[in-house]
Amino acid sequence: MKRTFTLNLSTCLVAVVIVGASPHTVHAQGQPPPDHPAITIRGQTYTPRSILARNMGTPEDQSTAFPPHKIIGNIYYVGTRTLTSFLVTTPQGAILINSTYERNVPVIQKSVEQLGFKFSDIKIVLGNHAHGDHQEGDALAKQLTGAQVMAMAEDVPALEAIKPGGKAHPIDRILHDGDRVTLGGTILVAHLTPGHTRGATTWTMKAQDAGKTYDVMFGCSLRAPEKLTPQNVDEFNRSFALVRALPCDVQLGDHAAQYNMQAKYAKLRSGGPNPFIDPDNCKLEAEISETMFRAILAEQGARQP
């Protein structure tokens, strides 16, 4: 017998049901998650497996370069079809956000060079959270550029366990919530948004474009695990509240689907207003993640004796 739970949230009405999804979805860090609960946000239905499949794509998607492009101001895209990497350029060198898998570092390097920049000019390497599909390549990126690798303190143990080919994971500066990373007049602020990992980090900065200043948010995954612990619940509650409060005109993410990159890129090529300036949808991914989190929590509570 199927059980349905209804959650009343400030932004939407969510019906939690059990639905089917592809049996081929593979978890980036383990087994496929259960394919329930299901939520509906703005007419689109999501399950844990559908979100994971959307984020990761195929193995080919994870390692195939997406056309490198300017997003806004001094921010450029240099990642793959589904795993994002961002280049932030300054007069004193560049910052790379998310090295992704080690095998993708040459892919990222080629994209940087296609944009007319030098990979060796990267001075700082940052990441959103300590999973291999986002930060496994840090050691190779440092080896090729000499850049400083910086990471949130709470993610240091998990990062130190990521050792592709036995390489030690470099960490040159340990960051804390609210710390600033500065280079050539650009300031990136680290916001601790734990839950997906202990040190999951949402980055914000100001970007100047066509005489205007925009708030840019490099969102971090807020995807909840299959089983929530009291600590997870506290972390996610804190993180959702923080993300909702952040100013945002341009929302990016650690997976391209989190900000509908491919559709926005297509619009970018056709001309007209910059589609990445999208304040109305800046918090959509957080809304999806929070609704799923609360649905998982409700389902988990209903199973308790």
Wavefront OBJ file of the C-alpha trace (Angstrom):
o trace
v 0.000 0.000 0.000
v 1.342 3.447 -0.919
v 1.340 6.166 1.681
v 1.008 9.827 0.742
v 2.139 12.695 2.911
v 1.219 16.331 2.208
v 3.543 19.088 3.370
v 2.455 22.702 3.599
v 5.416 24.945 2.839
v 5.517 28.691 2.442
v 6.340 28.419 -1.239
v 4.455 25.386 -2.457
v 2.197 22.451 -1.732
v 4.037 19.179 -1.988
v 2.471 15.765 -2.425
v 4.810 12.968 -1.438
v 4.223 9.789 -3.412
v 6.214 6.834 -4.627
v 6.964 6.839 -8.341
v 9.299 5.023 -10.712
v 12.641 6.106 -12.154
v 15.486 4.719 -14.156
v 17.112 1.650 -12.557
v 20.415 2.687 -14.108
v 20.954 5.788 -11.975
v 24.186 5.427 -10.010
v 24.989 7.486 -6.928
v 28.145 9.598 -7.288
v 29.324 8.352 -3.889
v 27.628 4.929 -3.559
v 24.454 3.014 -4.343
v 21.423 4.538 -6.076
v 19.137 6.363 -3.643
v 15.551 5.172 -3.185
v 13.182 6.571 -5.776
v 10.883 8.173 -3.230
v 9.536 10.501 -2.058
v 8.389 12.521 -5.060
v 7.838 16.271 -4.987
v 6.381 18.735 -7.462
v 7.841 22.225 -7.799
v 6.465 24.710 -10.333
v 4.852 21.895 -12.284
v 7.974 19.699 -12.420
v 8.119 16.404 -10.501
v 11.363 15.261 -8.900
v 12.518 12.138 -7.064
v 15.905 11.539 -5.427
v 17.014 9.445 -8.403
v 15.772 11.903 -10.997
v 17.669 14.744 -9.303
v 20.836 12.663 -9.169
v 20.483 11.594 -12.807
v 19.838 15.201 -13.833
v 22.922 16.382 -11.950
v 25.384 13.706 -13.075
v 24.245 12.790 -16.587
v 26.167 10.007 -18.294
v 29.871 9.212 -17.814
v 30.403 10.901 -21.171
v 28.584 14.035 -19.959
v 30.821 14.161 -16.893
v 34.023 14.241 -18.944
v 33.041 16.023 -22.172
v 33.744 19.748 -22.312
v 30.785 22.064 -22.668
v 31.615 25.050 -24.903
v 33.572 27.464 -22.703
v 31.850 30.813 -22.429
v 31.629 34.086 -20.587
v 28.828 34.103 -18.016
v 29.026 37.660 -16.742
v 31.754 40.168 -15.915
v 34.987 38.305 -15.178
v 33.309 34.895 -14.691
v 33.693 32.168 -17.315
v 32.516 28.589 -17.687
v 35.248 25.973 -18.259
v 33.584 22.742 -17.094
v 31.936 19.714 -18.661
v 28.341 19.118 -19.690
v 27.264 18.303 -16.136
v 30.185 19.019 -13.751
v 30.846 22.719 -13.436
v 34.152 24.559 -13.297
v 34.343 28.337 -13.223
v 37.236 30.644 -14.042
v 37.251 34.044 -12.330
v 39.815 36.295 -13.977
v 41.598 39.270 -12.408
v 44.573 41.491 -13.303
v 46.684 39.442 -10.852
v 45.745 35.986 -12.104
v 42.724 33.722 -11.997
v 40.684 31.676 -9.542
v 39.400 28.210 -10.462
v 36.267 26.978 -8.710
v 35.830 23.173 -8.859
v 38.545 21.048 -10.465
v 36.054 18.121 -10.788
v 37.538 14.669 -11.482
v 41.286 14.496 -11.983
v 40.767 13.141 -15.509
v 38.940 16.385 -16.347
v 41.797 18.744 -15.472
v 43.210 18.612 -19.058
v 39.665 19.229 -20.321
v 39.388 22.295 -18.089
v 42.843 23.468 -19.176
v 41.865 23.287 -22.842
v 38.691 25.282 -22.171
v 40.653 27.953 -20.300
v 43.035 28.253 -23.236
v 40.203 28.379 -25.789
v 38.946 31.477 -23.992
v 42.350 33.098 -24.474
v 43.642 32.686 -20.911
v 46.656 30.803 -19.579
v 46.063 27.838 -17.290
v 49.330 28.702 -15.553
v 47.820 32.039 -14.494
v 45.496 30.278 -12.034
v 46.619 31.388 -8.573
v 43.851 29.966 -6.361
v 41.793 26.762 -6.500
v 38.501 26.618 -4.595
v 35.677 24.083 -4.406
v 32.045 23.739 -3.390
v 32.295 20.489 -1.442
v 34.496 17.488 -0.723
v 33.297 14.913 -3.233
v 35.483 13.515 -5.981
v 33.310 14.776 -8.813
v 34.006 18.331 -7.657
v 37.464 18.381 -6.059
v 39.388 15.245 -7.011
v 41.484 17.249 -9.477
v 42.845 19.743 -6.920
v 46.256 18.077 -6.639
v 46.837 17.973 -10.404
v 45.596 21.538 -10.824
v 48.087 22.669 -8.187
v 50.844 20.607 -9.784
v 50.250 22.260 -13.182
v 49.765 25.835 -11.954
v 51.362 26.205 -8.524
v 48.041 27.609 -7.280
v 47.045 27.719 -3.634
v 44.260 25.269 -2.766
v 41.814 26.583 -0.175
v 39.045 24.661 1.589
v 36.463 25.031 4.345
v 37.722 23.619 7.654
v 34.799 21.221 8.088
v 35.595 19.563 4.730
v 39.320 19.067 5.350
v 39.063 15.452 6.643
v 36.951 14.391 3.647
v 39.271 16.160 1.214
v 42.343 14.534 2.734
v 40.742 11.160 1.968
v 40.544 12.030 -1.745
v 43.875 10.751 -3.100
v 43.753 10.020 -6.843
v 46.713 7.829 -7.742
v 47.892 8.109 -4.143
v 48.432 11.877 -4.361
v 48.003 13.749 -1.112
v 45.244 16.333 -1.298
v 46.853 19.778 -1.025
v 45.314 22.341 1.310
v 47.253 25.604 1.553
v 44.690 27.676 3.418
v 41.906 26.514 5.713
v 38.788 28.660 5.487
v 35.969 29.369 7.918
v 32.444 30.645 7.483
v 32.485 34.232 6.235
v 36.144 34.234 5.183
v 37.100 36.239 2.121
v 39.344 35.129 -0.720
v 40.750 38.113 -2.600
v 42.732 38.422 -5.809
v 43.233 41.385 -8.128
v 40.296 43.368 -6.737
v 37.847 40.449 -6.794
v 36.450 39.239 -3.460
v 34.829 35.831 -3.027
v 33.033 35.178 0.270
v 32.815 31.633 1.672
v 29.467 30.732 3.267
v 29.311 27.468 5.200
v 26.187 25.626 3.975
v 26.583 22.119 5.431
v 24.390 19.090 4.953
v 25.521 17.497 1.701
v 29.003 17.513 3.259
v 30.151 18.958 6.576
v 32.006 21.809 4.896
v 29.811 22.405 1.849
v 30.488 25.961 0.705
v 28.362 28.478 -1.159
v 30.483 31.237 -2.707
v 29.303 34.770 -3.441
v 30.901 37.705 -5.250
v 30.067 40.917 -7.054
v 30.405 41.038 -10.835
v 30.527 44.213 -12.892
v 29.022 44.047 -16.362
v 27.906 46.790 -18.759
v 28.178 49.410 -16.047
v 26.078 47.486 -13.523
v 26.951 45.417 -10.449
v 25.402 41.989 -9.910
v 25.326 39.579 -6.968
v 26.599 36.177 -8.095
v 26.022 33.017 -6.052
v 27.997 29.844 -6.781
v 25.480 27.518 -5.177
v 26.524 24.305 -3.478
v 24.491 21.110 -3.609
v 21.923 20.903 -0.822
v 20.802 17.394 -1.795
v 19.763 15.443 1.291
v 20.932 11.878 1.982
v 18.624 8.874 2.104
v 18.682 8.866 5.904
v 18.736 12.071 7.918
v 20.412 12.266 11.310
v 19.640 14.969 13.888
v 22.932 16.615 12.923
v 21.960 16.560 9.222
v 18.624 18.141 10.051
v 20.242 20.960 12.022
v 22.806 21.542 9.259
v 20.258 21.646 6.458
v 17.915 23.938 8.378
v 20.778 26.348 8.890
v 21.882 26.142 5.280
v 18.460 26.687 3.732
v 17.863 29.731 5.905
v 21.238 31.181 4.924
v 20.816 30.590 1.195
v 17.340 32.138 1.206
v 18.840 35.288 2.730
v 21.727 35.696 0.284
v 21.345 38.435 -2.338
v 21.376 36.926 -5.812
v 21.067 38.098 -9.406
v 23.064 35.288 -11.031
v 22.811 31.769 -9.636
v 25.388 29.178 -10.632
v 25.924 25.708 -9.166
v 28.249 22.726 -8.820
v 26.173 20.864 -11.427
v 25.125 22.571 -14.648
v 21.500 21.455 -14.329
v 21.165 23.308 -11.043
v 20.975 26.577 -12.976
v 19.696 25.299 -16.330
v 23.028 26.076 -17.962
v 22.465 24.484 -21.350
v 19.183 26.297 -22.026
v 20.640 29.604 -20.856
v 23.722 29.115 -23.021
v 21.490 28.549 -26.058
v 19.718 31.839 -25.307
v 23.071 33.554 -24.837
v 24.138 32.535 -28.343
v 20.927 33.832 -29.854
v 21.537 37.337 -28.504
v 19.342 39.544 -26.352
v 19.564 40.091 -22.587
v 22.025 37.970 -20.633
v 19.970 34.894 -19.595
v 22.277 34.187 -16.657
v 20.918 37.313 -14.970
v 17.893 35.561 -13.528
v 16.990 36.771 -10.025
v 13.485 35.257 -10.207
v 14.977 31.758 -10.354
v 18.016 32.335 -8.138
v 16.574 30.284 -5.299
v 14.764 27.631 -7.382
v 17.372 24.932 -6.777
v 17.345 25.642 -3.043
v 13.537 25.409 -3.119
v 13.728 21.998 -4.816
v 16.351 20.786 -2.339
v 14.531 22.065 0.733
v 11.213 20.598 -0.364
v 12.841 17.212 -0.986
v 14.624 17.409 2.368
v 11.364 18.050 4.220
v 9.610 15.276 2.294
v 12.378 12.799 3.191
v 12.170 13.935 6.816
v 8.387 13.464 6.870
v 8.633 10.019 5.294
v 11.361 9.033 7.737
v 9.259 10.213 10.668
v 6.253 8.231 9.452
v 8.332 5.050 9.498
v 9.272 5.499 13.144
v 7.372 3.102 15.489
l 1 2 3 4 5 6 7 8 9 10 11 12 13 14 15 16 17 18 19 20 21 22 23 24 25 26 27 28 29 30 31 32 33 34 35 36 37 38 39 40 41 42 43 44 45 46 47 48 49 50 51 52 53 54 55 56 57 58 59 60 61 62 63 64 65 66 67 68 69 70 71 72 73 74 75 76 77 78 79 80 81 82 83 84 85 86 87 88 89 90 91 92 93 94 95 96 97 98 99 100 101 102 103 104 105 106 107 108 109 110 111 112 113 114 115 116 117 118 119 120 121 122 123 124 125 126 127 128 129 130 131 132 133 134 135 136 137 138 139 140 141 142 143 144 145 146 147 148 149 150 151 152 153 154 155 156 157 158 159 160 161 162 163 164 165 166 167 168 169 170 171 172 173 174 175 176 177 178 179 180 181 182 183 184 185 186 187 188 189 190 191 192 193 194 195 196 197 198 199 200 201 202 203 204 205 206 207 208 209 210 211 212 213 214 215 216 217 218 219 220 221 222 223 224 225 226 227 228 229 230 231 232 233 234 235 236 237 238 239 240 241 242 243 244 245 246 247 248 249 250 251 252 253 254 255 256 257 258 259 260 261 262 263 264 265 266 267 268 269 270 271 272 273 274 275 276 277 278 279 280 281 282 283 284 285 286 287 288 289 290 291 292 293 294 295 296 297 298 299 300 301 302 303 304 305
